[in-house]
Amino acid sequence: MKRSLPFKQWLIFFLFLFSSLAYSKELPSILELKYELTQNGELLGTVIERFLIDEKGKYHIESATKGIGLYALFGDRVLTSEGSITSEGLKPKHFELHQGSNTSKDAIVDFDWDNQILITRYKGSETKENIENKTQDLISYLYQFNYENFDESMIEFAAATGKKYKKYQFKITDKKVVLSSADMNFETYLVQSLAEKDGKPETQIWLNNKLYKLPIRIRYQEKNGATLEQNLVQTNIDLNGL
């Protein structure tokens, strides 16, 4: 005779499931985003991102930055991330970074979750180090925000960039910032890194707070004092949909 779970265990399971769904909405199986990239207000190029999820819950992200004018001489900067979608969000398995035809800047990262080891290949050398759960890469972390709990005051995770592996801490500074981008209006969460450069947050991200928590604007503070900004100008879905 089969025994059913006690009510208390069912309740715990239900609350866990409900809380997971309350914090996030599963990303669509096909997502295409186009951003304009500027430096101190000057147009540098465009960023085209494509996010895919297959029927087995495996994801693939490709982000290609194409410069214009003199910036096109550096070649396209292409980031790719592959992994799976879990109850906690994205779980990267493989990451690559390429800059035009300059192979000396290539970076390849493999995530060995079975042994909790991060394997990085960069400039002809290979390094191995222990990794924490929920570790992201340089592109997956932007989509991981969709699965985070914005009732908390802080969002923390580790990320592998291909050059280094470190912890990132983002403070939720505002939950309703109205933002205009390419004749579109969005209500956004504003999160910013605790790490600073020249007294300014190293990274600020405005995330859509309606259908999916996706970046509408990203602002990076460079070491030389310049400000890089990435603004959404086109998408294949209505991010303000219900």
Buried (B, 14 or more C-beta within 10 A) or exposed (E): EEEEEEEEEEEEEEEEEEEBEEBBEEBBEEBBBBBBBBBEEEEBBBBBBBBBBEEEEEBBBBBBBBBEEEBEEBBBBBBBBBBBBEEEBBBBBBBBBBBBEEEEBBBBBBBEBEEEEBBBBBEEEEEEEEBEEBBBBBBBBBBBBBBBEBEEEEBEBBBBBBEEBEEBEBEBEEEEBEBEBEEBEBBBBBBBBBBEBEEEBBBBBBBBBBBBBBBBBBBBBEEEEEBBBBBBBBBEBEBEEE
